[in-house]
C-alpha cells in the first residue's frame, strides 16, 4: 500500500488556516444564536435599548483599555468578548426595526476598508505609513466630509480629543516640522500661563492652562507617545505607591491624617524602590 504523500508546507498552512477560519465563524455563529435567544427570552435583555446600553459599552471599552495597559492578554481576551457582545446586541436591536443587522455592519466596514486602502486594493503607491494616513484623510474629504475634524466625536475625553484633533490636521499637512519646534511652543505657553497666574485672573489662567495641556499632547505625538496611556500609567503608579503607604501606616497603627509629610515620605520612598 503506497504511503500518502506529505502535504506541502503551503498546503498544510492553508489547511490549518481554513480550519481556524471555520472554527472562528462557528464561534461567531454561536454567539449570534445566543444573542437572539437572550433577546427573545431574557427579561433584562428584552428591555434594553441602544441608549440603555451606551454607558455600559463605554465602561467595557475602558476596562479593555486597562487590560491593554496592564499587558494582561487573558483579560484583553475577556474584555474583547464583552465588547463583541455589545456589537452583536446593537446589531440585533437594529435588525428588529429592519434598519441593519450584523451582516450589514460587517459588509459596511469591509467596503470602507477596501475603499480607503487603494494602495492595497487599487493602483495607488505609498512609501510609508504617513502617506497612508494622508491618503485616508484625503479620501474622507472626497466622500463628502466638509472638515477633517468631522470624525472626532464630541463626547471624547478632552485629552483623547486633543490627540485626535492634532492627528487629524497633521494628516493634511497642518503640523510642525520638528519636535524641538513643538517643545519651544510648549515653553512659550508655560511662560504665558505663569504671566496669567501672576495676574490672578482665573478665567485667563484656565485658558492658558488649556493651551499648555494642548501643547503637551502635541509634543507627546512628536515623541510617539500616547498621552492618555502615559498619564494612565502614571495614575496607576501613583495609586500603587499610595496604597503601599496606606498599608504601611495601618501596620504601624497610624492614620494618614495624623502623620506628618516627613513620616509619609519614608513609606513613599520605600514604595518607589519596589
C-alpha positions in Angstrom: 0.0 0.0 0.0 1.6 3.3 -1.1 2.3 5.8 1.6 0.4 9.1 1.3 2.5 12.0 0.1 3.2 14.6 2.8 1.4 17.8 2.1 3.4 20.8 1.1 4.1 23.4 3.7 2.0 25.9 1.8 -1.0 23.4 1.6 -0.7 22.4 5.3 -0.5 26.1 6.3 -3.6 26.9 4.3 -5.5 23.9 5.6 -4.8 25.0 9.2 -5.9 28.5 8.3 -9.1 27.2 6.7 -9.8 25.0 9.8 -9.1 28.0 12.0 -11.3 30.3 9.9 -14.2 27.7 10.0 -13.8 27.4 13.8 -13.9 31.2 14.2 -17.0 31.5 12.0 -18.7 28.8 14.1 -17.9 30.6 17.3 -19.4 33.9 15.9 -22.5 32.0 14.7 -22.8 30.5 18.2 -22.7 34.0 19.8 -25.2 35.3 17.2 -27.6 32.4 18.2 -27.2 33.1 21.9 -27.8 36.8 21.4 -31.1 36.0 19.5 -32.2 33.7 22.3 -31.4 36.2 25.1 -33.2 39.0 23.3 -36.3 36.8 22.9 -36.3 35.1 26.3 -34.4 37.1 28.9 -36.4 39.8 30.6 -33.3 42.1 31.1 -32.1 41.6 27.6 -35.5 42.2 26.1 -35.9 45.6 27.7 -32.5 47.0 26.6 -32.2 49.8 24.0 -29.2 51.4 22.3 -29.3 54.2 24.8 -29.5 52.0 27.8 -26.5 50.0 26.6 -24.4 53.1 25.8 -22.9 53.7 29.2 -22.2 50.0 29.6 -20.3 49.9 26.3 -18.2 52.9 27.4 -17.4 51.1 30.6 -16.4 48.0 28.8 -14.2 50.0 26.5 -12.3 51.5 29.5 -12.0 48.0 31.0 -10.4 46.8 27.8 -8.1 49.8 27.9 -7.0 48.9 31.4 -6.2 45.3 30.4 -4.1 46.5 27.4 -2.1 48.9 29.6 -1.6 46.1 32.2 -0.5 43.8 29.3 -2.8 41.1 30.6 -3.7 39.2 27.5 -6.2 36.9 29.2 -8.1 39.9 30.4 -7.8 41.5 27.0 -9.5 38.4 25.5 -12.2 38.6 28.1 -12.9 42.3 27.6 -12.9 41.9 23.8 -15.6 39.3 24.3 -17.7 41.8 26.3 -17.3 44.4 23.6 -18.2 41.9 20.9 -21.3 41.0 22.8 -22.3 44.7 22.7 -21.7 44.9 19.0 -23.9 41.9 18.4 -26.5 43.4 20.8 -26.7 46.7 18.9 -26.9 44.8 15.6 -29.8 42.7 16.9 -31.7 45.8 18.0 -31.0 47.3 14.6 -32.4 44.3 12.9 -35.7 44.5 14.8 -36.5 47.7 13.1 -35.1 46.3 9.8 -32.6 49.1 9.8 -29.4 47.0 9.8 -28.1 43.6 11.0 -24.7 42.2 11.8 -24.1 41.3 8.2 -24.7 45.0 7.1 -22.3 46.1 9.8 -19.6 43.7 8.6 -20.1 44.5 4.9 -20.2 48.2 5.6 -16.8 48.2 7.4 -15.3 45.9 4.7 -16.4 48.2 1.9 -14.9 51.2 3.8 -11.6 49.5 4.4 -11.3 48.5 0.7 -12.2 52.0 -0.4 -9.8 53.7 1.9 -6.8 51.4 1.2 -6.3 51.9 -2.6 -2.6 51.1 -2.1 -3.8 47.5 -1.3 -6.9 47.2 -3.4 -6.0 49.7 -6.2 -3.1 51.1 -8.0 -2.1 53.8 -5.6 1.6 53.8 -4.4 2.7 54.8 -0.9 6.1 55.0 0.6 5.3 54.8 4.3 2.6 54.8 7.0 2.4 58.6 7.0 1.4 58.7 3.3 -1.3 56.1 4.1 -2.7 58.5 6.8 -2.6 61.4 4.4 -4.4 59.4 1.7 -7.0 58.3 4.3 -7.9 61.9 5.2 -8.0 63.0 1.5 -10.3 60.1 0.6 -12.7 61.0 3.5 -12.9 64.6 2.2 -13.8 63.2 -1.3 -16.6 61.2 0.4 -18.3 64.4 1.2 -17.0 65.4 4.6 -16.6 69.2 4.9 -13.8 69.0 7.5 -11.2 66.6 8.5 -12.3 67.1 12.1 -15.8 65.7 11.5 -14.6 62.3 12.6 -13.7 63.5 16.1 -16.5 62.5 18.5 -17.8 65.3 20.6 -18.0 63.1 23.7 -14.4 62.0 23.7 -12.4 62.9 26.9 -10.6 66.1 26.4 -7.1 64.7 26.3 -8.1 62.0 23.8 -9.9 64.5 21.7 -6.9 66.8 21.6 -4.7 64.0 20.4 -7.2 63.0 17.7 -7.6 66.6 16.6 -3.9 67.1 16.2 -3.5 63.7 14.4 -6.3 64.6 12.0 -4.9 68.0 11.0 -1.4 66.6 10.7 -2.8 64.1 8.2 -3.4 67.0 5.8 -0.1 68.7 6.4 -1.0 71.2 9.1 1.8 70.4 11.5 5.1 71.3 12.9 8.2 70.0 11.1 10.4 69.1 14.1 9.9 68.1 17.8 12.1 71.0 19.0 9.7 73.5 17.4 6.8 71.9 19.5 8.9 72.0 22.6 9.7 75.7 22.1 6.0 76.4 21.7 5.4 74.5 24.9 7.8 76.7 26.8 6.1 79.8 25.4 2.8 78.5 26.6 4.2 77.9 30.0 5.5 81.4 30.2 2.1 82.8 29.2 0.5 80.6 31.9 2.8 82.0 34.5 2.1 85.5 33.4 -1.7 85.0 33.9 -1.1 83.2 37.2 0.7 86.4 38.3 -2.2 88.5 37.1 -4.6 86.4 39.2 -7.4 86.3 36.6 -8.9 82.9 36.9 -10.6 82.7 33.5 -7.4 83.6 31.7 -5.4 81.2 33.8 -7.7 78.4 32.8 -7.4 79.3 29.1 -3.6 79.4 29.2 -3.6 76.1 31.2 -5.6 74.5 28.4 -3.1 75.8 25.9 -0.3 74.2 27.9 -2.1 70.8 28.0 -2.8 71.0 24.3 0.9 71.7 23.6 1.9 68.8 25.8 -0.3 66.5 23.9 1.2 67.8 20.7 4.7 67.2 22.0 3.8 63.7 23.0 2.7 63.0 19.5 6.1 64.0 18.2 7.7 61.8 20.7 5.5 59.0 19.5 3.8 58.7 22.9 0.1 58.3 23.5 -0.6 61.0 26.2 -3.7 59.2 27.5 -1.7 56.0 28.0 1.2 57.8 29.6 -1.0 59.7 32.1 -2.9 56.5 32.9 0.4 54.7 33.6 1.3 57.5 36.0 -2.1 57.2 37.6 -1.6 53.5 38.2 1.9 54.0 39.5 0.8 56.7 41.9 -2.2 54.7 43.2 0.1 51.6 43.8 2.6 53.7 45.8 -0.1 55.5 47.8 -1.9 52.2 48.6 1.5 50.9 49.8 1.8 54.0 52.1 -1.7 53.3 53.4 -0.9 49.7 54.2 2.3 50.6 56.0 0.5 53.2 58.0 -2.1 50.6 59.1 0.7 48.2 60.1 2.1 50.9 62.3 -1.3 51.6 63.8 -1.4 55.2 62.4 -3.9 57.2 60.5 -2.6 59.1 57.5 -4.3 62.3 58.6 -2.3 62.2 61.8 1.1 61.7 60.1 3.5 64.4 59.0 4.6 64.7 55.4 8.1 63.6 56.5 6.7 60.4 58.0 4.6 59.6 55.0 7.6 60.3 52.7 9.5 57.5 54.3 7.0 55.0 53.1 6.6 56.8 49.8 10.3 56.3 49.1 10.0 52.7 50.1 7.2 52.3 47.5 9.3 53.9 44.8 12.1 51.4 45.4 9.8 48.4 44.9 
